[in-house]
């Protein structure tokens, strides 16, 4: 299952979480998740998370993987627009 939720932060920022209940990532994978062409799927291109982070940064936002957990919790932090 996938959960999505948002929470406001001080200084007109917002955090969007995208969390699943899958197996998560070990430390070796975590170190490379956002690198271009890194994939864990036989037919994957390894560009999805790389492009997502590049788009976030191009829009003055950040995309990160939260530490720990079961599953994965990706966190997008961005400025709130008026």
N, C-alpha and C positions, 0 to 999 in steps of 0.2 A: 504494500500500500504506500501511497505517496501522500504526504501532508504538506500543505502550503499555508503559511501564515506570515503576517507582517506585524511589526511593532515600531512605534515612533521612538526616536532618540532625541536627545537635546540638540540644539543648534540646527534645527530644521532638517534633520536627517531621518531616514526610515530604513529599517532592515527587513528584507524579505528572506524567509527561510524556505528551502525546498528540501524536505527530509524524506528518506525512505527507510524501510525496515529490512533491507537486503544485508548481505554479508559485510558491507563496508570495505575499507581499504587498509592493507597493512602499511607499515611505515615506508617500505621500499616503494610501494605504489604512490603513496601520498607525496613523496619527493618529486614525482614526475607527472602527476595528473594534468597539470596545465601546460606541459610542454607539447609543441606540435609533433604530431605523428606518434605519440605514446598511446597505445591502445591495449586493452585486455581482451578484445574480441577478434576472432580470426578474420572477419570481414570488415572490421572497423578501420576508419581512416586515421583516427587519433586527432581529429581536428575540432570536435565538438566543444570540449571544455576550453581548448585554446582560443577558439573564436569567441566563445561566450565571455571569457576574461578580457580579451582585446576590445570587444564591444563595450563592456562595462567601463574599462579604463578610458576609452575614447569619449565616454559620457560622464567623466568625473565620478565614477562609481568604483567599487571594488567587489571582486568575487573571490570567495575563499571557501575552503572546506574546514568546518569546525573540528576541533580535536576530539578524539575519543568517540564514544557512542557505540551502540550497535547501529548498523546502517550508516548512511551518509547524511550529512546535514550541510548543504551548500548555503552560504550566506551572501546575499547581495546587499551592499550598503550604498545608499544613494541619497542625494539631496532631494528634499521635497520641493516640487515646483508649485508656485502660487496658482 
